[in-house]
């Protein structure tokens, strides 16, 4: 039987070679090569990070911060390259979530699915 870490590295390689990852990579490069899109995208990511940090620290997010975040999201959604990047990221996340469900199946079977009726 092969080493489980070898299998994990094989999975990493398969993800890197997947259509989902390569489409995401192409979309990311298109955004990074467009100065306007890059600036908008970085502003979007900075806003996301600031809000996540506040949440993790248990701080309240002000209505002003929520409105600023909404405005940034609306702005990036209007940009075709950034919108495509976000779609491609979502596709890759779906793939990774599917993989996660598959690799955690032994634990689910061992402990049982808490959402299913008890047997």
C-alpha positions as CSV (number, residue, x, y, z in Angstrom):
1,X,0.0,0.0,0.0
2,X,1.3,3.4,-0.9
3,X,2.1,6.1,1.6
4,X,-0.9,8.3,2.3
5,X,1.3,11.4,1.8
6,X,2.2,10.2,-1.7
7,X,-1.5,10.0,-2.5
8,X,-2.0,13.5,-1.2
9,X,0.8,14.8,-3.4
10,X,-0.7,12.9,-6.3
11,X,-4.0,14.7,-5.5
12,X,-2.2,18.1,-5.4
13,X,-0.7,17.4,-8.8
14,X,-4.2,16.4,-10.2
15,X,-5.7,19.6,-8.9
16,X,-2.9,21.6,-10.5
17,X,-3.5,19.9,-13.8
18,X,-7.3,20.1,-13.6
19,X,-9.4,22.3,-16.0
20,X,-10.8,24.1,-13.0
21,X,-7.4,25.2,-11.6
22,X,-6.0,26.1,-15.0
23,X,-9.1,28.2,-15.8
24,X,-8.7,29.9,-12.5
25,X,-5.1,30.5,-13.1
26,X,-5.8,32.0,-16.5
27,X,-8.5,34.3,-15.1
28,X,-6.2,35.4,-12.3
29,X,-3.4,36.2,-14.7
30,X,-5.9,38.2,-16.9
31,X,-6.9,40.3,-13.8
32,X,-3.3,40.8,-12.7
33,X,-2.2,41.9,-16.2
34,X,-4.9,44.6,-16.3
35,X,-3.9,47.5,-14.0
36,X,-7.5,48.7,-13.4
37,X,-8.8,45.2,-12.7
38,X,-5.8,44.4,-10.5
39,X,-6.4,47.6,-8.4
40,X,-10.1,46.8,-8.0
41,X,-9.5,43.2,-7.1
42,X,-6.8,44.1,-4.5
43,X,-9.2,46.6,-3.0
44,X,-11.9,43.9,-2.8
45,X,-9.5,41.4,-1.2
46,X,-8.3,44.0,1.3
47,X,-11.8,44.8,2.3
48,X,-12.6,41.1,2.7
49,X,-9.5,40.5,4.9
50,X,-10.3,43.5,7.1
51,X,-13.8,42.3,7.8
52,X,-12.7,38.7,8.4
53,X,-10.0,39.9,10.9
54,X,-12.6,42.0,12.8
55,X,-15.0,39.0,12.9
56,X,-12.2,36.7,14.1
57,X,-11.3,39.1,16.9
58,X,-15.0,39.4,17.9
59,X,-15.3,43.0,16.9
60,X,-18.5,44.4,15.5
61,X,-18.6,45.4,11.9
62,X,-20.1,48.8,11.5
63,X,-22.9,49.7,9.0
64,X,-20.4,52.0,7.3
65,X,-18.1,49.0,6.7
66,X,-20.9,46.9,5.5
67,X,-21.9,49.5,3.0
68,X,-18.3,50.0,1.8
69,X,-18.0,46.2,1.3
70,X,-21.2,46.1,-0.7
71,X,-20.0,49.0,-2.9
72,X,-16.7,47.2,-3.5
73,X,-18.5,43.9,-4.4
74,X,-20.9,45.7,-6.8
75,X,-17.9,47.4,-8.4
76,X,-15.9,44.2,-9.0
77,X,-18.9,42.3,-10.2
78,X,-19.3,44.8,-13.0
79,X,-15.8,44.1,-14.2
80,X,-15.9,41.1,-16.7
81,X,-12.4,39.8,-15.9
82,X,-12.9,39.9,-12.1
83,X,-16.4,38.4,-12.4
84,X,-14.9,35.5,-14.5
85,X,-12.2,35.1,-11.9
86,X,-14.8,34.8,-9.1
87,X,-16.8,32.3,-11.1
88,X,-13.6,30.2,-11.8
89,X,-12.7,30.3,-8.1
90,X,-16.2,29.1,-7.2
91,X,-15.8,26.2,-9.7
92,X,-12.5,25.2,-8.1
93,X,-14.0,25.5,-4.6
94,X,-16.8,23.1,-5.6
95,X,-14.2,20.6,-6.8
96,X,-12.2,20.9,-3.5
97,X,-15.4,20.5,-1.5
98,X,-16.3,17.4,-3.4
99,X,-12.8,16.0,-2.7
100,X,-13.1,16.9,1.0
101,X,-16.4,15.0,1.2
102,X,-14.7,12.0,-0.4
103,X,-11.7,11.9,1.8
104,X,-13.7,12.5,5.0
105,X,-16.1,9.6,4.2
106,X,-14.2,7.1,6.4
107,X,-14.8,9.4,9.4
108,X,-18.4,10.0,8.6
109,X,-18.9,6.2,8.3
110,X,-17.1,5.7,11.6
111,X,-18.9,8.3,13.6
112,X,-22.1,8.4,11.6
113,X,-23.8,11.2,9.9
114,X,-25.2,13.5,12.5
115,X,-27.9,14.6,10.1
116,X,-29.3,11.1,9.4
117,X,-31.7,9.3,11.8
118,X,-30.1,7.1,14.4
119,X,-30.1,3.4,13.6
